[in-house]
Amino acid sequence: MTIFEVETGQAERLVMEDEFVAREKKILTILKQEIDEGEEMAAVVKHLAERMLFGEKGYAATDVRKNVVFDVTVGGEASKSGVDFLVVLDNRKAMVVKCAAGSLSSRERHVVAAARVLDSMPVLVAMVMDPMSAVVLDAITGKVIGEGFESVPTREQLIAMIAGRDVKPLAPEKLEREKRILLAFDAIRCCVPQGANGGVALE
């Protein structure tokens, strides 16, 4: 192999490396833009949910906790998760709400896992909401019990929904599975309400 061939080969490798770095930077830029746009949209949905809860649905400010963060321990490792809103009625955690920028169907399992993990007792009602609609679920069974903004329970309706319902702690193996599901969705979403946006620790 001649010196010319060696130098040509090295040059080609450098060009390929430069192209790879450029592609990598472009991909990272696109991902950052998508994350930023998703966070902006989620913020819009949170504002919409807040107006709905405190307005037509009749909840008091003292009923709703915002940006609730809680600990999730799996295999001895502690992580954080969170919900956008936690509705507490008569000192009972009644409904969790997560706001999404994308498809609601892909987030239903996420909010159900959060409702099951957030406290020592599962929260009975879970809701996920985007700019166009909302889905309300029974967090114990995982079944959809309402779709659309009109299905979001009023304060009186939520009181009736949780009245007299017996809730038991999850079996340890089921709780562990729900924690793993929750953290897997959190990793995909990359948008837990903490850090720069603050967050209220669950008491």
Rosetta constraint file for C-alpha pairs under 8 A:
AtomPair CA 1 CA 5 HARMONIC 6.22 0.50
AtomPair CA 1 CA 6 HARMONIC 6.90 0.50
AtomPair CA 2 CA 6 HARMONIC 6.36 0.50
AtomPair CA 3 CA 7 HARMONIC 6.12 0.50
AtomPair CA 4 CA 8 HARMONIC 6.05 0.50
AtomPair CA 5 CA 9 HARMONIC 6.10 0.50
AtomPair CA 6 CA 10 HARMONIC 6.28 0.50
AtomPair CA 7 CA 11 HARMONIC 6.16 0.50
AtomPair CA 8 CA 12 HARMONIC 6.21 0.50
AtomPair CA 9 CA 13 HARMONIC 6.28 0.50
AtomPair CA 10 CA 14 HARMONIC 6.26 0.50
AtomPair CA 11 CA 15 HARMONIC 6.24 0.50
AtomPair CA 12 CA 16 HARMONIC 6.22 0.50
AtomPair CA 13 CA 17 HARMONIC 6.13 0.50
AtomPair CA 14 CA 18 HARMONIC 6.13 0.50
AtomPair CA 15 CA 19 HARMONIC 6.20 0.50
AtomPair CA 16 CA 20 HARMONIC 6.15 0.50
AtomPair CA 17 CA 21 HARMONIC 6.18 0.50
AtomPair CA 18 CA 22 HARMONIC 6.13 0.50
AtomPair CA 19 CA 23 HARMONIC 6.14 0.50
AtomPair CA 20 CA 24 HARMONIC 6.09 0.50
AtomPair CA 21 CA 25 HARMONIC 6.15 0.50
AtomPair CA 22 CA 26 HARMONIC 6.20 0.50
AtomPair CA 23 CA 27 HARMONIC 6.17 0.50
AtomPair CA 24 CA 28 HARMONIC 6.22 0.50
AtomPair CA 25 CA 29 HARMONIC 6.11 0.50
AtomPair CA 26 CA 30 HARMONIC 6.23 0.50
AtomPair CA 27 CA 31 HARMONIC 6.18 0.50
AtomPair CA 28 CA 32 HARMONIC 6.10 0.50
AtomPair CA 29 CA 33 HARMONIC 6.19 0.50
AtomPair CA 30 CA 34 HARMONIC 6.22 0.50
AtomPair CA 31 CA 35 HARMONIC 6.17 0.50
AtomPair CA 32 CA 36 HARMONIC 6.07 0.50
AtomPair CA 33 CA 37 HARMONIC 6.09 0.50
AtomPair CA 34 CA 38 HARMONIC 6.03 0.50
AtomPair CA 35 CA 39 HARMONIC 6.14 0.50
AtomPair CA 36 CA 40 HARMONIC 6.21 0.50
AtomPair CA 37 CA 41 HARMONIC 6.19 0.50
AtomPair CA 38 CA 42 HARMONIC 6.08 0.50
AtomPair CA 38 CA 101 HARMONIC 5.64 0.50
AtomPair CA 38 CA 102 HARMONIC 7.95 0.50
AtomPair CA 39 CA 43 HARMONIC 6.15 0.50
AtomPair CA 39 CA 101 HARMONIC 7.57 0.50
AtomPair CA 39 CA 191 HARMONIC 7.32 0.50
AtomPair CA 40 CA 44 HARMONIC 6.47 0.50
AtomPair CA 41 CA 45 HARMONIC 6.36 0.50
AtomPair CA 41 CA 100 HARMONIC 7.84 0.50
AtomPair CA 41 CA 101 HARMONIC 5.42 0.50
AtomPair CA 42 CA 46 HARMONIC 6.17 0.50
AtomPair CA 42 CA 99 HARMONIC 5.93 0.50
AtomPair CA 42 CA 100 HARMONIC 5.51 0.50
AtomPair CA 42 CA 101 HARMONIC 5.13 0.50
AtomPair CA 42 CA 130 HARMONIC 7.65 0.50
AtomPair CA 43 CA 47 HARMONIC 6.34 0.50
AtomPair CA 44 CA 48 HARMONIC 6.31 0.50
AtomPair CA 44 CA 131 HARMONIC 7.54 0.50
AtomPair CA 45 CA 49 HARMONIC 6.06 0.50
AtomPair CA 45 CA 99 HARMONIC 5.91 0.50
AtomPair CA 45 CA 100 HARMONIC 7.10 0.50
AtomPair CA 45 CA 101 HARMONIC 7.49 0.50
AtomPair CA 45 CA 129 HARMONIC 7.15 0.50
AtomPair CA 45 CA 130 HARMONIC 5.78 0.50
AtomPair CA 45 CA 131 HARMONIC 5.48 0.50
AtomPair CA 46 CA 50 HARMONIC 6.05 0.50
AtomPair CA 46 CA 84 HARMONIC 7.29 0.50
AtomPair CA 46 CA 99 HARMONIC 5.99 0.50
AtomPair CA 47 CA 51 HARMONIC 6.24 0.50
AtomPair CA 48 CA 52 HARMONIC 6.21 0.50
AtomPair CA 48 CA 131 HARMONIC 7.57 0.50
AtomPair CA 49 CA 53 HARMONIC 6.08 0.50
AtomPair CA 49 CA 99 HARMONIC 7.90 0.50
AtomPair CA 49 CA 129 HARMONIC 7.61 0.50
AtomPair CA 50 CA 54 HARMONIC 6.10 0.50
AtomPair CA 51 CA 55 HARMONIC 5.53 0.50
AtomPair CA 52 CA 56 HARMONIC 5.67 0.50
AtomPair CA 52 CA 57 HARMONIC 6.07 0.50
AtomPair CA 53 CA 57 HARMONIC 4.95 0.50
AtomPair CA 53 CA 58 HARMONIC 6.36 0.50
AtomPair CA 53 CA 59 HARMONIC 5.65 0.50
AtomPair CA 53 CA 154 HARMONIC 7.77 0.50
AtomPair CA 54 CA 58 HARMONIC 5.57 0.50
AtomPair CA 54 CA 59 HARMONIC 4.96 0.50
AtomPair CA 54 CA 60 HARMONIC 6.21 0.50
AtomPair CA 54 CA 61 HARMONIC 7.03 0.50
AtomPair CA 55 CA 59 HARMONIC 7.36 0.50
AtomPair CA 56 CA 154 HARMONIC 7.73 0.50
AtomPair CA 57 CA 152 HARMONIC 7.72 0.50
AtomPair CA 57 CA 153 HARMONIC 6.87 0.50
AtomPair CA 57 CA 154 HARMONIC 4.27 0.50
AtomPair CA 57 CA 155 HARMONIC 6.18 0.50
AtomPair CA 58 CA 154 HARMONIC 6.08 0.50
AtomPair CA 58 CA 155 HARMONIC 5.68 0.50
AtomPair CA 59 CA 63 HARMONIC 6.18 0.50
AtomPair CA 59 CA 64 HARMONIC 7.40 0.50
AtomPair CA 59 CA 154 HARMONIC 7.34 0.50
AtomPair CA 59 CA 155 HARMONIC 5.53 0.50
AtomPair CA 60 CA 64 HARMONIC 7.10 0.50
AtomPair CA 63 CA 87 HARMONIC 5.56 0.50
AtomPair CA 63 CA 88 HARMONIC 5.15 0.50
AtomPair CA 63 CA 89 HARMONIC 6.00 0.50
AtomPair CA 64 CA 85 HARMONIC 6.47 0.50
AtomPair CA 64 CA 86 HARMONIC 5.67 0.50
AtomPair CA 64 CA 87 HARMONIC 4.55 0.50
AtomPair CA 64 CA 88 HARMONIC 6.22 0.50
AtomPair CA 65 CA 85 HARMONIC 5.57 0.50
AtomPair CA 65 CA 86 HARMONIC 5.09 0.50
AtomPair CA 65 CA 87 HARMONIC 6.38 0.50
AtomPair CA 65 CA 88 HARMONIC 7.69 0.50
AtomPair CA 65 CA 200 HARMONIC 7.99 0.50
AtomPair CA 66 CA 83 HARMONIC 7.87 0.50
AtomPair CA 66 CA 84 HARMONIC 5.67 0.50
AtomPair CA 66 CA 85 HARMONIC 4.63 0.50
AtomPair CA 66 CA 86 HARMONIC 6.56 0.50
AtomPair CA 66 CA 199 HARMONIC 7.77 0.50
AtomPair CA 66 CA 200 HARMONIC 7.07 0.50
AtomPair CA 67 CA 82 HARMONIC 6.83 0.50
AtomPair CA 67 CA 83 HARMONIC 5.91 0.50
AtomPair CA 67 CA 84 HARMONIC 4.49 0.50
AtomPair CA 67 CA 85 HARMONIC 5.93 0.50
AtomPair CA 67 CA 193 HARMONIC 5.67 0.50
AtomPair CA 67 CA 194 HARMONIC 7.79 0.50
AtomPair CA 67 CA 198 HARMONIC 7.81 0.50
AtomPair CA 67 CA 199 HARMONIC 5.03 0.50
AtomPair CA 67 CA 200 HARMONIC 5.77 0.50
AtomPair CA 68 CA 82 HARMONIC 5.41 0.50
AtomPair CA 68 CA 83 HARMONIC 5.43 0.50
AtomPair CA 68 CA 84 HARMONIC 6.32 0.50
AtomPair CA 68 CA 85 HARMONIC 6.64 0.50
AtomPair CA 68 CA 86 HARMONIC 6.94 0.50
AtomPair CA 68 CA 193 HARMONIC 7.37 0.50
AtomPair CA 68 CA 199 HARMONIC 5.84 0.50
AtomPair CA 68 CA 200 HARMONIC 4.73 0.50
AtomPair CA 68 CA 201 HARMONIC 5.77 0.50
AtomPair CA 68 CA 202 HARMONIC 5.94 0.50
AtomPair CA 69 CA 80 HARMONIC 6.67 0.50
AtomPair CA 69 CA 81 HARMONIC 5.73 0.50
AtomPair CA 69 CA 82 HARMONIC 4.22 0.50
AtomPair CA 69 CA 83 HARMONIC 6.72 0.50
AtomPair CA 69 CA 193 HARMONIC 6.83 0.50
AtomPair CA 69 CA 194 HARMONIC 7.09 0.50
AtomPair CA 69 CA 199 HARMONIC 5.89 0.50
AtomPair CA 69 CA 200 HARMONIC 5.67 0.50
AtomPair CA 69 CA 201 HARMONIC 4.88 0.50
AtomPair CA 69 CA 202 HARMONIC 5.90 0.50
AtomPair CA 70 CA 80 HARMONIC 5.77 0.50
AtomPair CA 70 CA 81 HARMONIC 5.59 0.50
AtomPair CA 70 CA 82 HARMONIC 5.84 0.50
AtomPair CA 70 CA 118 HARMONIC 6.56 0.50
AtomPair CA 70 CA 201 HARMONIC 5.97 0.50
AtomPair CA 70 CA 202 HARMONIC 5.45 0.50
AtomPair CA 71 CA 78 HARMONIC 6.65 0.50
AtomPair CA 71 CA 79 HARMONIC 5.85 0.50
AtomPair CA 71 CA 80 HARMONIC 4.80 0.50
AtomPair CA 71 CA 81 HARMONIC 6.41 0.50
AtomPair CA 72 CA 78 HARMONIC 5.74 0.50
AtomPair CA 72 CA 79 HARMONIC 5.11 0.50
AtomPair CA 72 CA 80 HARMONIC 5.72 0.50
AtomPair CA 72 CA 81 HARMONIC 6.68 0.50
AtomPair CA 72 CA 117 HARMONIC 7.72 0.50
AtomPair CA 72 CA 179 HARMONIC 6.70 0.50
AtomPair CA 73 CA 77 HARMONIC 5.38 0.50
AtomPair CA 73 CA 78 HARMONIC 4.27 0.50
AtomPair CA 73 CA 79 HARMONIC 6.03 0.50
AtomPair CA 73 CA 179 HARMONIC 7.72 0.50
AtomPair CA 74 CA 78 HARMONIC 6.55 0.50
AtomPair CA 74 CA 79 HARMONIC 7.94 0.50
AtomPair CA 74 CA 176 HARMONIC 6.86 0.50
AtomPair CA 74 CA 179 HARMONIC 6.91 0.50
AtomPair CA 74 CA 180 HARMONIC 7.17 0.50
AtomPair CA 80 CA 192 HARMONIC 7.81 0.50
AtomPair CA 81 CA 182 HARMONIC 7.86 0.50
AtomPair CA 81 CA 183 HARMONIC 7.23 0.50
AtomPair CA 81 CA 186 HARMONIC 7.15 0.50
AtomPair CA 81 CA 192 HARMONIC 5.98 0.50
AtomPair CA 81 CA 193 HARMONIC 7.83 0.50
AtomPair CA 82 CA 114 HARMONIC 7.50 0.50
AtomPair CA 82 CA 192 HARMONIC 5.82 0.50
AtomPair CA 82 CA 193 HARMONIC 6.13 0.50
AtomPair CA 83 CA 96 HARMONIC 6.59 0.50
AtomPair CA 83 CA 97 HARMONIC 6.15 0.50
AtomPair CA 83 CA 98 HARMONIC 5.51 0.50
AtomPair CA 83 CA 114 HARMONIC 7.31 0.50
AtomPair CA 83 CA 192 HARMONIC 7.78 0.50
AtomPair CA 83 CA 193 HARMONIC 7.31 0.50
AtomPair CA 84 CA 96 HARMONIC 7.71 0.50
AtomPair CA 84 CA 97 HARMONIC 5.79 0.50
AtomPair CA 84 CA 98 HARMONIC 5.17 0.50
AtomPair CA 84 CA 99 HARMONIC 6.61 0.50
AtomPair CA 84 CA 193 HARMONIC 7.12 0.50
AtomPair CA 85 CA 96 HARMONIC 5.81 0.50
AtomPair CA 85 CA 97 HARMONIC 4.96 0.50
AtomPair CA 85 CA 98 HARMONIC 6.81 0.50
AtomPair CA 86 CA 93 HARMONIC 7.12 0.50
AtomPair CA 86 CA 94 HARMONIC 7.60 0.50
AtomPair CA 86 CA 95 HARMONIC 5.87 0.50
AtomPair CA 86 CA 96 HARMONIC 4.62 0.50
AtomPair CA 86 CA 97 HARMONIC 6.34 0.50
AtomPair CA 87 CA 93 HARMONIC 6.13 0.50
AtomPair CA 87 CA 94 HARMONIC 5.61 0.50
AtomPair CA 87 CA 95 HARMONIC 5.05 0.50
AtomPair CA 87 CA 96 HARMONIC 6.32 0.50
AtomPair CA 88 CA 92 HARMONIC 5.29 0.50
AtomPair CA 88 CA 93 HARMONIC 4.41 0.50
AtomPair CA 88 CA 94 HARMONIC 5.44 0.50
AtomPair CA 88 CA 95 HARMONIC 7.20 0.50
AtomPair CA 89 CA 93 HARMONIC 6.51 0.50
AtomPair CA 89 CA 94 HARMONIC 6.38 0.50
AtomPair CA 89 CA 159 HARMONIC 7.31 0.50
AtomPair CA 93 CA 123 HARMONIC 5.91 0.50
AtomPair CA 93 CA 124 HARMONIC 7.99 0.50
AtomPair CA 94 CA 123 HARMONIC 5.66 0.50
AtomPair CA 94 CA 124 HARMONIC 5.87 0.50
AtomPair CA 94 CA 125 HARMONIC 6.17 0.50
AtomPair CA 94 CA 158 HARMONIC 7.45 0.50
AtomPair CA 94 CA 162 HARMONIC 6.92 0.50
AtomPair CA 95 CA 115 HARMONIC 7.69 0.50
AtomPair CA 95 CA 123 HARMONIC 6.08 0.50
AtomPair CA 95 CA 124 HARMONIC 6.36 0.50
AtomPair CA 95 CA 125 HARMONIC 4.54 0.50
AtomPair CA 95 CA 126 HARMONIC 5.41 0.50
AtomPair CA 95 CA 127 HARMONIC 7.33 0.50
AtomPair CA 96 CA 111 HARMONIC 7.48 0.50
AtomPair CA 96 CA 114 HARMONIC 7.79 0.50
AtomPair CA 96 CA 115 HARMONIC 6.14 0.50
AtomPair CA 96 CA 123 HARMONIC 7.14 0.50
AtomPair CA 96 CA 125 HARMONIC 6.55 0.50
AtomPair CA 96 CA 126 HARMONIC 4.92 0.50
AtomPair CA 96 CA 127 HARMONIC 6.20 0.50
AtomPair CA 97 CA 111 HARMONIC 7.23 0.50
AtomPair CA 97 CA 126 HARMONIC 6.02 0.50
AtomPair CA 97 CA 127 HARMONIC 4.77 0.50
AtomPair CA 97 CA 128 HARMONIC 5.69 0.50
AtomPair CA 97 CA 129 HARMONIC 7.56 0.50
AtomPair CA 98 CA 111 HARMONIC 6.31 0.50
AtomPair CA 98 CA 127 HARMONIC 6.40 0.50
AtomPair CA 98 CA 128 HARMONIC 4.84 0.50
AtomPair CA 98 CA 129 HARMONIC 6.46 0.50
AtomPair CA 99 CA 128 HARMONIC 5.71 0.50
AtomPair CA 99 CA 129 HARMONIC 4.89 0.50
AtomPair CA 99 CA 130 HARMONIC 5.91 0.50
AtomPair CA 100 CA 104 HARMONIC 6.97 0.50
AtomPair CA 100 CA 107 HARMONIC 7.48 0.50
AtomPair CA 100 CA 128 HARMONIC 6.93 0.50
AtomPair CA 100 CA 129 HARMONIC 5.92 0.50
AtomPair CA 100 CA 130 HARMONIC 5.03 0.50
AtomPair CA 101 CA 130 HARMONIC 5.76 0.50
AtomPair CA 101 CA 131 HARMONIC 7.40 0.50
AtomPair CA 102 CA 130 HARMONIC 6.94 0.50
AtomPair CA 103 CA 107 HARMONIC 6.97 0.50
AtomPair CA 103 CA 130 HARMONIC 7.79 0.50
AtomPair CA 104 CA 108 HARMONIC 6.28 0.50
AtomPair CA 104 CA 128 HARMONIC 6.63 0.50
AtomPair CA 104 CA 129 HARMONIC 6.83 0.50
AtomPair CA 104 CA 130 HARMONIC 6.86 0.50
AtomPair CA 104 CA 134 HARMONIC 7.56 0.50
AtomPair CA 104 CA 135 HARMONIC 7.28 0.50
AtomPair CA 106 CA 110 HARMONIC 7.79 0.50
AtomPair CA 107 CA 111 HARMONIC 6.41 0.50
AtomPair CA 107 CA 128 HARMONIC 6.91 0.50
AtomPair CA 108 CA 112 HARMONIC 6.32 0.50
AtomPair CA 108 CA 127 HARMONIC 7.84 0.50
AtomPair CA 108 CA 128 HARMONIC 6.51 0.50
AtomPair CA 108 CA 135 HARMONIC 7.65 0.50
AtomPair CA 108 CA 137 HARMONIC 7.85 0.50
AtomPair CA 109 CA 113 HARMONIC 6.15 0.50
AtomPair CA 109 CA 142 HARMONIC 7.70 0.50
AtomPair CA 110 CA 114 HARMONIC 6.36 0.50
AtomPair CA 110 CA 181 HARMONIC 7.29 0.50
AtomPair CA 110 CA 182 HARMONIC 5.84 0.50
AtomPair CA 110 CA 185 HARMONIC 6.05 0.50
AtomPair CA 111 CA 115 HARMONIC 6.19 0.50
AtomPair CA 111 CA 126 HARMONIC 6.12 0.50
AtomPair CA 111 CA 127 HARMONIC 6.77 0.50
AtomPair CA 111 CA 128 HARMONIC 6.53 0.50
AtomPair CA 112 CA 116 HARMONIC 6.29 0.50
AtomPair CA 112 CA 126 HARMONIC 5.97 0.50
AtomPair CA 112 CA 137 HARMONIC 7.47 0.50
AtomPair CA 112 CA 139 HARMONIC 5.18 0.50
AtomPair CA 112 CA 142 HARMONIC 6.45 0.50
AtomPair CA 113 CA 117 HARMONIC 6.15 0.50
AtomPair CA 113 CA 139 HARMONIC 7.92 0.50
AtomPair CA 113 CA 178 HARMONIC 5.36 0.50
AtomPair CA 113 CA 179 HARMONIC 7.01 0.50
AtomPair CA 113 CA 181 HARMONIC 6.67 0.50
AtomPair CA 113 CA 182 HARMONIC 5.42 0.50
AtomPair CA 114 CA 118 HARMONIC 5.66 0.50
AtomPair CA 114 CA 178 HARMONIC 7.98 0.50
AtomPair CA 114 CA 182 HARMONIC 6.15 0.50
AtomPair CA 115 CA 119 HARMONIC 7.83 0.50
AtomPair CA 115 CA 122 HARMONIC 5.77 0.50
AtomPair CA 115 CA 123 HARMONIC 4.96 0.50
AtomPair CA 115 CA 124 HARMONIC 7.25 0.50
AtomPair CA 115 CA 125 HARMONIC 7.39 0.50
AtomPair CA 115 CA 126 HARMONIC 6.23 0.50
AtomPair CA 115 CA 139 HARMONIC 6.28 0.50
AtomPair CA 116 CA 121 HARMONIC 7.25 0.50
AtomPair CA 116 CA 122 HARMONIC 4.27 0.50
AtomPair CA 116 CA 123 HARMONIC 6.13 0.50
AtomPair CA 116 CA 139 HARMONIC 6.83 0.50
AtomPair CA 116 CA 140 HARMONIC 7.56 0.50
AtomPair CA 116 CA 170 HARMONIC 7.78 0.50
AtomPair CA 116 CA 175 HARMONIC 7.59 0.50
AtomPair CA 116 CA 178 HARMONIC 7.06 0.50
AtomPair CA 117 CA 121 HARMONIC 7.92 0.50
AtomPair CA 117 CA 122 HARMONIC 6.52 0.50
AtomPair CA 117 CA 175 HARMONIC 6.86 0.50
AtomPair CA 117 CA 178 HARMONIC 6.73 0.50
AtomPair CA 117 CA 179 HARMONIC 6.33 0.50
AtomPair CA 118 CA 122 HARMONIC 7.10 0.50
AtomPair CA 118 CA 123 HARMONIC 7.54 0.50
AtomPair CA 119 CA 123 HARMONIC 7.37 0.50
AtomPair CA 120 CA 169 HARMONIC 6.29 0.50
AtomPair CA 121 CA 167 HARMONIC 6.76 0.50
AtomPair CA 121 CA 168 HARMONIC 6.26 0.50
AtomPair CA 121 CA 169 HARMONIC 4.94 0.50
AtomPair CA 121 CA 170 HARMONIC 7.41 0.50
AtomPair CA 122 CA 139 HARMONIC 7.48 0.50
AtomPair CA 122 CA 140 HARMONIC 7.25 0.50
AtomPair CA 122 CA 167 HARMONIC 7.03 0.50
AtomPair CA 122 CA 168 HARMONIC 7.49 0.50
AtomPair CA 122 CA 169 HARMONIC 6.67 0.50
AtomPair CA 122 CA 170 HARMONIC 7.49 0.50
AtomPair CA 123 CA 139 HARMONIC 6.76 0.50
AtomPair CA 123 CA 140 HARMONIC 7.99 0.50
AtomPair CA 124 CA 138 HARMONIC 6.15 0.50
AtomPair CA 124 CA 139 HARMONIC 5.23 0.50
AtomPair CA 124 CA 140 HARMONIC 6.18 0.50
AtomPair CA 124 CA 162 HARMONIC 6.84 0.50
AtomPair CA 124 CA 167 HARMONIC 7.89 0.50
AtomPair CA 125 CA 136 HARMONIC 7.21 0.50
AtomPair CA 125 CA 137 HARMONIC 5.93 0.50
AtomPair CA 125 CA 138 HARMONIC 5.08 0.50
AtomPair CA 125 CA 139 HARMONIC 5.26 0.50
AtomPair CA 125 CA 140 HARMONIC 7.97 0.50
AtomPair CA 126 CA 136 HARMONIC 5.90 0.50
AtomPair CA 126 CA 137 HARMONIC 5.16 0.50
AtomPair CA 126 CA 138 HARMONIC 6.39 0.50
AtomPair CA 126 CA 139 HARMONIC 5.68 0.50
AtomPair CA 127 CA 134 HARMONIC 6.97 0.50
AtomPair CA 127 CA 135 HARMONIC 5.63 0.50
AtomPair CA 127 CA 136 HARMONIC 4.45 0.50
AtomPair CA 127 CA 137 HARMONIC 6.05 0.50
AtomPair CA 127 CA 152 HARMONIC 7.95 0.50
AtomPair CA 128 CA 134 HARMONIC 5.77 0.50
AtomPair CA 128 CA 135 HARMONIC 5.48 0.50
AtomPair CA 128 CA 136 HARMONIC 6.74 0.50
AtomPair CA 129 CA 133 HARMONIC 5.98 0.50
AtomPair CA 129 CA 134 HARMONIC 4.21 0.50
AtomPair CA 129 CA 135 HARMONIC 6.40 0.50
AtomPair CA 130 CA 134 HARMONIC 6.32 0.50
AtomPair CA 133 CA 147 HARMONIC 7.29 0.50
AtomPair CA 133 CA 148 HARMONIC 4.84 0.50
AtomPair CA 133 CA 149 HARMONIC 5.64 0.50
AtomPair CA 134 CA 147 HARMONIC 5.73 0.50
AtomPair CA 134 CA 148 HARMONIC 4.81 0.50
AtomPair CA 134 CA 149 HARMONIC 5.44 0.50
AtomPair CA 134 CA 151 HARMONIC 7.64 0.50
AtomPair CA 134 CA 152 HARMONIC 7.23 0.50
AtomPair CA 135 CA 144 HARMONIC 6.95 0.50
AtomPair CA 135 CA 145 HARMONIC 7.86 0.50
AtomPair CA 135 CA 146 HARMONIC 5.86 0.50
AtomPair CA 135 CA 147 HARMONIC 4.55 0.50
AtomPair CA 135 CA 148 HARMONIC 6.29 0.50
AtomPair CA 135 CA 151 HARMONIC 7.66 0.50
AtomPair CA 135 CA 152 HARMONIC 7.83 0.50
AtomPair CA 136 CA 144 HARMONIC 5.92 0.50
AtomPair CA 136 CA 145 HARMONIC 5.69 0.50
AtomPair CA 136 CA 146 HARMONIC 4.95 0.50
AtomPair CA 136 CA 147 HARMONIC 6.22 0.50
AtomPair CA 136 CA 151 HARMONIC 7.02 0.50
AtomPair CA 136 CA 152 HARMONIC 6.64 0.50
AtomPair CA 137 CA 142 HARMONIC 6.17 0.50
AtomPair CA 137 CA 143 HARMONIC 5.55 0.50
AtomPair CA 137 CA 144 HARMONIC 4.33 0.50
AtomPair CA 137 CA 145 HARMONIC 5.22 0.50
AtomPair CA 137 CA 146 HARMONIC 6.87 0.50
AtomPair CA 138 CA 142 HARMONIC 5.38 0.50
AtomPair CA 138 CA 143 HARMONIC 5.48 0.50
AtomPair CA 138 CA 144 HARMONIC 6.40 0.50
AtomPair CA 138 CA 145 HARMONIC 6.41 0.50
AtomPair CA 139 CA 143 HARMONIC 7.33 0.50
AtomPair CA 146 CA 151 HARMONIC 5.06 0.50
AtomPair CA 146 CA 152 HARMONIC 7.42 0.50
AtomPair CA 147 CA 151 HARMONIC 5.57 0.50
AtomPair CA 147 CA 152 HARMONIC 7.91 0.50
AtomPair CA 148 CA 152 HARMONIC 7.31 0.50
AtomPair CA 153 CA 157 HARMONIC 5.39 0.50
AtomPair CA 153 CA 158 HARMONIC 5.56 0.50
AtomPair CA 154 CA 158 HARMONIC 6.08 0.50
AtomPair CA 155 CA 159 HARMONIC 6.29 0.50
AtomPair CA 156 CA 160 HARMONIC 6.39 0.50
AtomPair CA 157 CA 161 HARMONIC 6.14 0.50
AtomPair CA 158 CA 162 HARMONIC 6.36 0.50
AtomPair CA 159 CA 163 HARMONIC 6.04 0.50
AtomPair CA 170 CA 174 HARMONIC 6.14 0.50
AtomPair CA 170 CA 175 HARMONIC 5.53 0.50
AtomPair CA 171 CA 175 HARMONIC 6.06 0.50
AtomPair CA 172 CA 176 HARMONIC 6.16 0.50
AtomPair CA 173 CA 177 HARMONIC 6.36 0.50
AtomPair CA 174 CA 178 HARMONIC 6.21 0.50
AtomPair CA 175 CA 179 HARMONIC 6.19 0.50
AtomPair CA 176 CA 180 HARMONIC 6.40 0.50
AtomPair CA 177 CA 181 HARMONIC 6.27 0.50
AtomPair CA 178 CA 182 HARMONIC 6.08 0.50
AtomPair CA 179 CA 183 HARMONIC 6.21 0.50
AtomPair CA 180 CA 184 HARMONIC 6.05 0.50
AtomPair CA 181 CA 185 HARMONIC 6.35 0.50
AtomPair CA 182 CA 186 HARMONIC 6.20 0.50
AtomPair CA 183 CA 187 HARMONIC 6.08 0.50
AtomPair CA 184 CA 188 HARMONIC 6.52 0.50
AtomPair CA 185 CA 189 HARMONIC 6.12 0.50
AtomPair CA 186 CA 190 HARMONIC 5.77 0.50
AtomPair CA 186 CA 191 HARMONIC 6.88 0.50
AtomPair CA 186 CA 192 HARMONIC 6.80 0.50
AtomPair CA 193 CA 197 HARMONIC 6.39 0.50
AtomPair CA 193 CA 198 HARMONIC 6.75 0.50
AtomPair CA 193 CA 199 HARMONIC 5.70 0.50
AtomPair CA 194 CA 198 HARMONIC 4.73 0.50
AtomPair CA 194 CA 199 HARMONIC 4.81 0.50
AtomPair CA 195 CA 199 HARMONIC 7.45 0.50
